[in-house]
Amino acid sequence: MREIDLNELLERLATLSRAERRAAGADLKLNPAQLDALTYLDRCNRYSDTPAALADFLGCSRGTVSQTLLALERKGLIEKTPDSTDGRVVHCSLTAQGKKDLAASAARDPVARGLEQLKKEDRDQVAGLLLPVLRSAQQARGGLTFGVCRTCVHFRRRGRRLHCGLTDEPLTNAESKLICREHAASGVDA
């Protein structure tokens, strides 16, 4: 039996997942960029739901993101809300239809279904092993880490209360599990 090449295995899993997500997106009349935007907006926090953050996360131009968001808005899948303190900033969120379409797409992902078959402790172990690889790849590209709050150096736990040390604002439990563009890796697993 030949030795398993981990990089090849990860690439194959990513290819299978991406192919099925693209097919699911096509069924919903969404191109890959639109599906990626919906996925990100569903998983990001209130500091990261802007077109600029989306462009940084996807590694594409702001013009491309602008066109993607306009298409999603026309389809009724997202809504834009002006920032209450800075009129130049717009926040984007999924509509009920956007959440429904995203869930339908995600349900078809064979890799996600396969991972669900693993025990929670096995999934946690695999995630813990792969997280440093992701961080290294992000840093090599000079990119932001875009991690979840709970793995950030700014994350604070005060008894049962959660807090962002960077913004000096309280966080809900749900917010602490979302992607943030201000993330600074702490080396702590989520």
N, C-alpha and C positions, 0 to 999 in steps of 0.2 A: 504494500500500500504506500502510495507516495505521500510525502510530508505535505501538510496543509499550509499553503501560503496565505498568511493572515491578510495581507494587503489585497490579494486576489479575492479572497472570501468577502471582505468588506466591500470591494468594488462591485462584485456580483450581486450582493444583497442590495446595494444602493441602486444598481441598474434595474433590478427587478421591481423594487419599490417605485422608482421614478417612472418606469414604463407603465405600471398599473395606475399610478396617480395621473399620468398624462392621459391615459385612456378614459379614466373616470372624469377628468376635467373636460375632455373633448365631448363626452356624453352630456355634460352640463353647459356646453358651449363656452368653456373657459380655456384660454391658452395657458401654457405652463407658468408664465410670469404672473398671470392673474391668480392662478391657484397658489403659487408661492406667496403672493401678497396676502391673500386671505389667510393662509396658514400662519404667517408671521403676525398679522394683526390680531388673530385669535389668541396668540400666545404671548404678546408683549404687554408691558405695563404702561401706565399713564405718562411716563417720561419718554416712551419709545414708540408711541403710536402716530408719529408724524411722517410726512413724506420723506423728509431728510433722513430720518432713522431707517426707514424702509430701504432707501437707496443704499445706505451704508451696509445694512444687513445683507442685501442681495448682491452687493458689489456691482451695481449698475448706475447709470447716469440718472440725475434727477428728472431729466426730460422723459426718459423711459418710464420712470415711476409715475410721473405726472399723467402720462397717457394711460398707463395701467389703471391708476386710481379713477380717472375719468370714465373709463370703460366699466369698471366695477360699480361706480356710482350710477351710471346710466342703466345698468342691469338691476339696480336695486339691491345690491349685495353689501354695499358699505354706505355709511353716511359720514359727512365731514362736519366738524363743529369747530368754530373759531375758539382759540384759547381765551380764557377769561381775563388774563393779564397782559398778553402780548398779541395784538391784532394781526401780526405777521405770521403767527403760528396757527396751523390747522391740525386738529386731532381727527383721526380716522377710526371708525369702529364698524364691526360687522352688524348688519341688520339681522332680523330673525331669519330671513331667507338666506342670507350669507352664511349664517351658522348651520342652517339645514343643508345647504349645498356642500359645505366643507365637511360636515359629518358624513354625508353620503359618499364623498370622495375618499375620506379616510377609512371608511369601513371596508373598502375594496383592497387596501394595502396588504399584500400577502406577508410582508416582512413584519408588519405590526401585529398581524394575527399570529404569526409564528412566535414572536417574542412574548405574546400573552400566554403562550403555552408553558413558558418557563416559570419556575417558582420565583416569587418576588425576590428572595435573597440572591438567586442566580442572576436575575435582571440587574439588581443593584450592584453585584460584583462586576458584571460585564461593563455597566455604565461607569463604575469607578475606575476600571482599567482603561477605558477608552477616553475618559475626560482629559487626562493629561496629553494624550495624542492630539485631541482636538485643539486644546490650548496652544500646544506647540505649533500646529499647522496655522492657527490664526495669527500667532505672533510672527511666524516666518513670513507671512504675507503683509505684516505691518497693520493688520486689521484689529478692530475692536473685538473683544471677546463675546459680547452679547450673551452673557450667562444669566442664570436666574438669580434673583436677589439673595436667596439663601446661601449661595456660594461666593458672595462678594465680600471684600474686605470692609465695606461700609455697612454691612448687615449687622444689626444689633438685636439681641434678645434681652428684654428686661422683664424677668418673670414670665408672665404669659403675654406680655406686650411685645410687638415686633416694631422695629424702627430702622429707618434709613439714616445712617450717620452722615451721608453726603448732603442730602436735602433737609435733614433735621425734621423729617415728617414721619408720623406713624404709618405702619403698613398693616394691612389685613393679612390673615393667613393665606388667602387666595392670591393676593398681590405678591407675597414673598415667593411664590412659585412661578412667577412670570418672567419673561425675558426683559432685560434692561440694557439699553445702549451705554449707560454709564458704568456698567459692570467692570469691576477690577478683580481678577481672580485671586481668591484667598488660599486656594489649595484644599478647601474643605468640601467634602462631598455633600450633595443636597440631601 
